[in-house]
């Protein structure tokens, strides 16, 4: 676990010393400030990963200090310490930029969980920065990997960690999420980068041709086979073979692929000669392969051979933080490609794009913006250049909120209710299921119960 540089801002000396001793015993570097003014002075002159900030202090209160900290350095994580009876003030602090809050008296076990979560996030940020530097060394520019959200940061981080291995990788995700782009990234980061990555879309080929496409054939192997053909496995020797829509493989091809993954050899159609190649297999699907296995449509042994490492690409609707930079990226890209002077979007057009739900994911966003750039008459893309209008967002009289049938709050409320039911009303277990802190869960339960 990464060790953090932590600042404790608390006017009570005994409380401050107790927290300091506990965190130092965990290996963290700890500084102290007895009021807001001293805290701001320390932030100006030192680096901190995390600040534990008491809300109620003489002079500047916690909210004022938080705002100033975020102005000085928005990257510092701040946790508010508050009395249980003033949770509403902590909620207000979260809106300003605090990542969480903890109530007095501070339970040290809860504090440790929170600090560890911050450390994990910091480690992820550090690893991703190193990965970006590595990409730069390999000539992979940042515009090929456009993301800001923690969900995508975890995916890219995992790509860097598994790239050097030989393990087979299964990429799961909806259509349009960028599975091929992720496969290319893994290949470019690997020791195989100087060799080819061969892309095969399993659904684009007739099932009678797929086996020959992958493994090749000898002259006379079947009607129309007038000469020997080298298959994609041989073409990818030393490199990577990306099998998109792996769930479409026929039973016969599944058997041959399984044999390759087990023995690292195969035979061309019409031949008894074993051919050995060094190929790393990355596969992808938007189907539920586990369900296909249970239904008998996909071999279980092949499924486990393919998913030595499983990576999941989240849909765009689950990582809306990425939308603004993706929008700007595609506008710039297509403006250059089409030799048009497009400076951006009108406020109304941007607002519409940010509200849309993108069932086709990043691919749909890219298509929408390419079309908009091509047909735009002015320097700024307007609502008239987009394929949908504000009226198409309405859902039986509800306020516009993308193409979701429910608002984000309604969806969140539903998810929390399901988690609580699954956890049999145990808030600790429900918080784990939802991936949030127990304090945040308590706040949301209180928030939604007040609206009922």
Order of alpha helices (4+ residues) and beta strands (2+ residues): beta-alpha-beta-alpha-beta-alpha-beta-alpha-beta-alpha-alpha-beta-alpha-beta-alpha-alpha-beta-alpha-beta-beta-beta-alpha-alpha-beta-alpha-beta-alpha-alpha-beta-alpha-alpha-alpha
